[in-house]
Amino acid sequence: MKSILSFSLLLLGLNSAFAQCEEGRFLNLIFPEITTDEDIVYGSNIDFEGNDTELLLDVYEPLGDLSTAQRPLIIFAHGGSFVGGSKEGDDVVPLCEDFARMGYVTASINYRLGIPLLGDIETTATEAVCRGYHDMKAAVRFFRKDAAENDNQWNIDPNKIIIAGSSAGGFITTHIAFMDELDELPPLLDQSLPGLGGGLEGTSGNEGYSSEVMGIINIAGALLDVSWMTSEDEPILSFHGTGDTVVPFGEAMLQLFGLVDVTVVAGSSAIHEQADEIGLTNCFEIYQQEGHVPHASNAAYYDTTRSIMSNFSAHLVCPNTVELDCEYRELEITTVGVDEELTEDQLSLFPNPSTGKVAFEHPLKGVSHMRIYSIDGVLLREEKRIPSQMNLDLSELPAGLYIVKIQNRKGKMLEEKLLIE
């Protein structure tokens, strides 16, 4: 009986996932609101100055999602020439938010930054790319580890992970896709240095889980060597301006701050010429006469970037129902599969008065936290990432009147008085 039940649940999950593809998810903006979980530690490693560094990410989810099917994940890496930028950057946050509105779970990561100006710039820049490369792989593994060991708190599908990067983040994604053999690691990379070891996987955390992804998105990035590419590698979508003076459009010398020669790299045009030659699935949107990362400052280019990204990503996660389309498509706004009630007006505590064992239920959507205060405002207990229903043992508290407050990431707060006898 147990095996029959398990098989039935599997079929139900597969049908639910298929229904997601059928109802326009991943192609259109179907969720009016999202929720964000910020500053989550996904790993740690040593930075270029020898300091231990915590690695943080933010997670974005659709609010009001009625589907129970696991959701595909897109992880974004910001730009900034490996010396600046952050997970809150304008080049990544709007995309994280809009793709969450399409039904994805999205994440924006911080990764280790810094390029020492002393020493050989080609070597130090290569080391910077390696740090970001290792950190992104740790982020991919983090979500798979969470799905396996922590009850999959964001309900992601660990088999459907896409990575996307802007500028420096584009360097990270292209190298994860194509620098995938040990003998492809640049000879000048000294892996005995702190923070650079660990071969292809690195030591930024979550070891034992796969860092494989199903596709990559490269916005104005580049690759060190296109000969690494094979027809079996991950599908790639790129965006690049022909007038980019920060990262070459084709194969050319990369310069740091437009002043210092670093090394010759293959920009997006060279990457896609190679992809076409070897038969690798790819899309390439060229922004004629535009500069570096135009979508971050131009609404029309943002709309185009978002549209073609949605086509490409939806095809990867729903290959049987969504054909590959590399052209612009106007996104629709709909609410299929969305909880339109979203009532968030009452916190229930039972029994109340209580002897200390309390069951509570709340209707807040998204990640929520609970705090319990004494009647004079002293914080006595805090519970993070609580479910909508939970049993709580407060028998350690003395008899008296308390205030229970629950707040979600949107700032919506509910509170109720609790009497413990």
Stockholm file with secondary structure:
# STOCKHOLM 1.0

chainA/1-421         MKSILSFSLLLLGLNSAFAQCEEGRFLNLIFPEITTDEDIVYGSNIDFEGNDTELLLDVYEPLGDLSTAQRPLIIFAHGGSFVGGSKEGDDVVPLCEDFARMGYVTASINYRLGIPLLGDIETTATEAVCRGYHDMKAAVRFFRKDAAENDNQWNIDPNKIIIAGSSAGGFITTHIAFMDELDELPPLLDQSLPGLGGGLEGTSGNEGYSSEVMGIINIAGALLDVSWMTSEDEPILSFHGTGDTVVPFGEAMLQLFGLVDVTVVAGSSAIHEQADEIGLTNCFEIYQQEGHVPHASNAAYYDTTRSIMSNFSAHLVCPNTVELDCEYRELEITTVGVDEELTEDQLSLFPNPSTGKVAFEHPLKGVSHMRIYSIDGVLLREEKRIPSQMNLDLSELPAGLYIVKIQNRKGKMLEEKLLIE
#=GR chainA/1-421 SS CHHHHHHHHHHHHHHHHHHHHHTTTTTSBCCSCEEEEEEEEEEEEECTTSCEEEEEEEEEEESSBCCCSCEEEEEEECCSTTTSCCTTCTTTHHHHHHHHHTTCEEEEECCCCCCCSSSCHHHHHHHHHHHHHHHHHHHHHHHHHHHHHSCCTTCEEEEEEEEEEETHHHHHHHHHHHCCSGGGSCTTCCTTSTTSCSTTTCSSSCTTSCCCCSEEEEESCEESCGGGCCTTSCCEEEEEETTCSSSCSSEEEEEETTTEEEEEEEEHHHHHHHHHHHTCCEEEEEETTCCSCGGGTCHHHHHHHHHHHHHHHHHHHCTTTSCCCCSCCCCCBCCTTBCSCCCCCCCEEESSSBSSEEEEECCCCSSEEEEEEETTSCEEEEECSCCSEEEEECTTSCSEEEEEEEEETTCCEEEEEEEEC
#=GC SS_cons         CHHHHHHHHHHHHHHHHHHHHHTTTTTSBCCSCEEEEEEEEEEEEECTTSCEEEEEEEEEEESSBCCCSCEEEEEEECCSTTTSCCTTCTTTHHHHHHHHHTTCEEEEECCCCCCCSSSCHHHHHHHHHHHHHHHHHHHHHHHHHHHHHSCCTTCEEEEEEEEEEETHHHHHHHHHHHCCSGGGSCTTCCTTSTTSCSTTTCSSSCTTSCCCCSEEEEESCEESCGGGCCTTSCCEEEEEETTCSSSCSSEEEEEETTTEEEEEEEEHHHHHHHHHHHTCCEEEEEETTCCSCGGGTCHHHHHHHHHHHHHHHHHHHCTTTSCCCCSCCCCCBCCTTBCSCCCCCCCEEESSSBSSEEEEECCCCSSEEEEEEETTSCEEEEECSCCSEEEEECTTSCSEEEEEEEEETTCCEEEEEEEEC
//
